[in-house]
Amino acid sequence: MNDLPLQQILAQLTRIANSLEQAFPAPINNTIHGDTIAYLWEHRFFNGVEQPVLIPVEEPNLISFDDLKNIDRQKGLIEQNTRQFVEGLPANNVLLTGARGTGKSSLIKACLNAFHKQGLRLIEVDKEHLMDLPQIVSLTRGRPERFIIFCDDISFEEGETGYKGLKTVLDGSIAGKSDNTLIYATSNRKHLMPERIDDNLSYRTDQQGEIHPGEVIEEKVSLSERFGLWISVYGFTQEQYLAAVSQWLNTYGIEMGDDEDIAKESIRWATYRGSRSGRIAAQFAKDYAGRLKSKVNQ
């Protein structure tokens, strides 16, 4: 009977400790491994609490520069910038813009494929977690590797705040800048924030009649301008599209040559999807090669 109050006290202390652990969980130990070349920055729940986690990618989806056709100028620009970066020379943050499927993301993956042996690493961050960018930069600061923070398919609508974390790192604020880290981002829009007709009302003229954008326009344009290197990627002509199809078929051991049947089938594939691009060419080649080899094995 004398032990009962003590047992009750211990049980209550245990409940308090469990509640505190759930309310204030120990921070996740996000560790960068020297032999891991790619990571995902995600948010996961631990004991009911959302925390950012750095996830190693065991088999990253890499691509060779040689597999990317009809974008030689864009390849040259981003390859040279990345080469400067891994050599410890001045290099710019990069914004790749263009229509869907034109190879923007593939160019960044090709950079990792080309330079990971020289110490290049990649951390992919979703738009929803861009406010974590200063935290990620703090994690990479001082390490011997060179890090590209990859932000894919970003744009911002009214009321979204993720762009503030992006601006912090791009501006090189007192807490945000790191010499071994760059931002490579892709977007379907050259200006990452929406532009409205009524934004034009903020323009003003001075006494000499010169037109000056208002604060609304300045805010929207200035985010893109913080990237030192802009690279635009365009859709393919039909000839370029067929060349890309031929290239991707070669990776599956299929020679397209002057085969008109394959060409017509690939054009129908693109027409059905309403786009001619490297992505569409790769998807057709994968489908065609799979169907062809399936028939051979029957």
Protein Blocks (a to p, Z undefined) as FASTA:
>chain_A
ZZmmmmmmmmmmmmmmmmmmmmmccdddddddfklcbdcdddddeehiacddddddfbac
dddfklpghilmmmmmmmmmmmmmmnopacdddddeddehilpmmmmmmmmmmmmmnopa
cddddfklmmmmmmmmmmmgopabdcddddehiaddehiaklmmmmmmmnopaklgcfkb
ccddddfbfblbdcdfklmmmpccdfkopacddfklmmmmmmmmmpmbdcddddddfklm
mmmmmmmmmmnopafkjafklmmmmmmmmmmnopacfklmmmmmmmmmmmmmmmmmZZ
